[in-house]
Amino acid sequence: MGEFAVRLRRKALTDVSRIRTWYGKIDPTLEDRFVKSLNNGLDRIQAHPLSYQVLYRNTRRVLLDKFPFSVYYPIQDTTVIVLAVIHHKRNPELAQRISE
């Protein structure tokens, strides 16, 4: 099986923008490290999208390295649709609402 395409929905792009801004205000190097962690997570999803547990319906989750965020995504054909990037302390039922 080849690599899958990864597409971020507008909500996910907004999440990433807000997280980057927050970390950038604390320390620009922290923002850079977050972006690297996110890109690493997206690369792992792209290479092995079926490796991660289904949490709700067909929505899966990958945890980011060294940051308290998860990327939530379903798979449609050969495309991974990133729905959201959510902090671990947020209500886990939020993933259910996102995937509906």
C-alpha positions as CSV (number, residue, x, y, z in Angstrom):
1,M,0.0,0.0,0.0
2,G,1.4,3.4,-1.0
3,E,1.3,6.6,0.9
4,F,-1.9,8.4,1.5
5,A,-2.7,12.0,0.7
6,V,-3.2,14.2,3.8
7,R,-5.7,17.1,3.7
8,L,-6.3,19.5,6.6
9,R,-9.8,20.8,7.0
10,R,-10.3,24.5,7.8
11,K,-10.9,23.7,11.5
12,A,-7.6,21.9,11.7
13,L,-5.8,24.7,10.0
14,T,-7.3,27.1,12.5
15,D,-6.3,24.9,15.4
16,V,-2.7,24.8,14.1
17,S,-2.6,28.5,13.6
18,R,-3.8,29.2,17.2
19,I,-1.4,26.7,18.7
20,R,1.5,28.2,16.7
21,T,0.6,31.7,17.8
22,W,0.4,30.7,21.4
23,Y,3.7,28.9,21.4
24,G,5.3,31.7,19.4
25,K,4.4,34.2,22.0
26,I,6.1,32.1,24.7
27,D,9.2,31.4,22.6
28,P,9.7,31.2,18.8
29,T,11.9,28.1,19.2
30,L,9.0,26.4,20.9
31,E,6.8,27.2,18.0
32,D,9.3,25.7,15.6
33,R,9.5,22.6,17.8
34,F,5.7,22.3,17.7
35,V,5.7,22.6,13.9
36,K,8.3,19.8,13.6
37,S,6.4,17.6,16.0
38,L,3.2,18.2,14.0
39,N,4.9,17.5,10.7
40,N,6.4,14.3,12.1
41,G,2.9,13.2,13.2
42,L,1.4,14.0,9.8
43,D,4.3,12.1,8.1
44,R,3.5,9.1,10.3
45,I,-0.2,9.3,9.5
46,Q,0.6,9.6,5.8
47,A,2.9,6.6,5.8
48,H,0.8,4.3,8.0
49,P,-2.7,5.8,8.4
50,L,-4.3,2.4,9.5
51,S,-1.8,1.9,12.3
52,Y,-3.7,4.1,14.7
53,Q,-6.7,3.1,16.8
54,V,-10.2,4.0,15.8
55,L,-11.7,6.1,18.6
56,Y,-15.1,6.9,17.3
57,R,-16.8,5.7,14.1
58,N,-13.9,5.9,11.6
59,T,-12.0,8.7,13.3
60,R,-8.5,7.9,14.4
61,R,-6.0,9.7,16.5
62,V,-2.2,10.1,16.6
63,L,-0.4,11.7,19.6
64,L,2.2,14.3,18.9
65,D,5.7,13.8,20.3
66,K,6.7,16.1,23.2
67,F,3.5,18.2,22.9
68,P,0.1,17.6,24.6
69,F,-1.9,17.5,21.3
70,S,-3.5,14.9,19.2
71,V,-4.4,14.9,15.5
72,Y,-7.9,13.5,14.7
73,Y,-8.6,12.0,11.3
74,P,-10.7,9.7,9.3
75,I,-9.6,8.0,6.1
76,Q,-11.6,8.4,2.9
77,D,-10.3,6.1,0.1
78,T,-6.6,7.1,-0.1
79,T,-7.0,10.4,1.6
80,V,-6.5,11.2,5.3
81,I,-8.8,14.1,6.3
82,V,-7.3,15.9,9.3
83,L,-10.4,17.2,11.2
84,A,-8.7,18.8,14.3
85,V,-5.6,19.2,16.4
86,I,-6.8,19.1,20.0
87,H,-5.1,19.5,23.4
88,H,-5.1,16.4,25.6
89,K,-6.9,18.2,28.4
90,R,-9.9,19.0,26.2
91,N,-13.0,16.9,26.5
92,P,-12.4,13.6,24.6
93,E,-16.0,13.7,23.5
94,L,-15.0,16.6,21.3
95,A,-13.6,14.1,18.8
96,Q,-17.0,12.6,18.5
97,R,-18.6,16.0,17.7
98,I,-15.9,16.8,15.2
99,S,-16.4,13.5,13.3
100,E,-20.1,13.9,12.9
